[in-house]
């Protein structure tokens, strides 16, 4: 049996890491020349953590959040409101349900093709991200991402959807580490107790993935986990989503001076 693996941080590490994150966030925003940051607010612990860190780094007046329900669970919107109120940041609600239904219907009618379930699931985060970037460009803000290391490792995000952002302060932290950061900065306990879920269905993240986040963290950091079946599944998922991290490929002319 494998010895206990440290996919979490000690109090001393948190005391060091959180100020370091905030310092880097400030440095990146200053270098970009942007006026503030915009974050999609789903009411989950990841976005709550990024919102909290952003408020600490830039002040509440420079953090703007948008909740974007789409046939969503009512509780998620209530939790999003709780997060924005707790950190005293501005939040608007842009209900994208009509946009989603219209785009879905137009595509199916025009190309005469019934969209597969997965493509329709991914359409929602792509509409959400286009919404964030539209507002961000108008306000002169950066879009901050909210995905964690475990999600990234198995590709549990939508390409050009929630996988698109200008900066993500928690991308290198496991689910458990994000929980720890969230507790450290005071994210409401109600948010911390929620089972991780993408809000796109009734299942939790782990139910959809078929493996535990703790197992993903172990494989991502140490290359193995006690459950060999889970390990093989995780490695297979990781291998299959390499394209999500690569930029679009284009033909390069010998005359091109672009790097």
Buried (B, 14 or more C-beta within 10 A) or exposed (E): EEEEBEBBBEEEEBEEBBEEBBEEBEEBBEEBEBBBBBBBBBBBBBBBBBBBBBBBBBEBEBBBBBBBBBEBBEEBBEBBBBBBEBBEBEBEEBBBBEBBEEBBEEBEEEEEEEBEEEEBBBBBBBBBBBBBBEBBEEBEBBBBBBBBBBBBBBBBBBBEBBBBBBBBBBBEBBBBBBBBBBBBBEBBEEBEEBEBBBBBEEEBBBEBBEBBBBBBBBBBBEEBBEBEEBBEBBBEBBEEBEEEEEEEEEEEEEEEEEE
